[in-house]
């Protein structure tokens, strides 16, 4: 028989700081994600400190110390998602979900827009769409491919352009940064 576990003691300010330090040393994170993590720990364990906890202030302090950099996180996440073939809409949703504020998201937006063609081509290559397919797709398959590209966050006109391309056709025009 296993012994019943004793309830864990409520958190104190030093515990909260220890949790924050451990989290930022293990994970690339944002202020928002760290704040949510600390709030969850307080909810799970309770609070024994004299004053009310302020996870947002602790996350801000971690950012001031250089342990968290929201803009660098946004750039890295946007680059990784773009290389995987995800479009601007999906990247922006992921950044919002990660707690990136609008100022940092706006700073990364030009890079996302510039890489839109390359990420769409990467998605098409991975899914064997358009110029990367073995044969010309019929209309129902083309519609499914367009829908898949839209779900991946690509613009409708770009998705249509890629899906309409013949197998083996060059994608160089799509990779040009000033294609709009």
C-alpha positions, 0 to 999 in steps of 0.5 A: 500500500502506498502512503497518502501524500501530505498536502504541499505547503502553500507558496511563499515569495521565495518559492515563487521566485525559485519557480520562476527562475527554474522555468526561465532556465528550462524554457524559452518563454515570454512574460505572459507565459511565465505569468500564467505558469506562476498563477497556476502554481499559486492556484495549485498550492495556495499562497502563504505570503504576507502580501498578495502575490504579483506574478506579472511583476516577477515576470517583468523583473525577469525580463529586466534581468534579461532572462526573458526577451519577448521580441527574441522569442517572437522572432525565433518562433516566427522563423521556426514556424515559417520554415515549417511552412506555416503562414502569417495568420498562424504565426500571429495566432501563435504569438498572441497565444504565447503572450507577445504584446502588440509592439513586439508582434508589430516588430516581427510582422515585416519579417513574417510578410517577407517570408510568406512566399518561402513558407508557402512553398515549404508547405507546398513542398511538404504536402506535395501541392502544385509544382511539387505534385506528381500529376495535375490535381483535379478540381476536388483535390485542388480545393482540398489543397487550397483549404489546407494552405488556408488552414496553415495560415496562407493567403487565399491568392497565394494558395490558389497561385501555388495550387494552380501551378503545373508539376515541376514548374519553377517557384522562383517568382514566389520566393522573391521578397517583393512579389506583392 
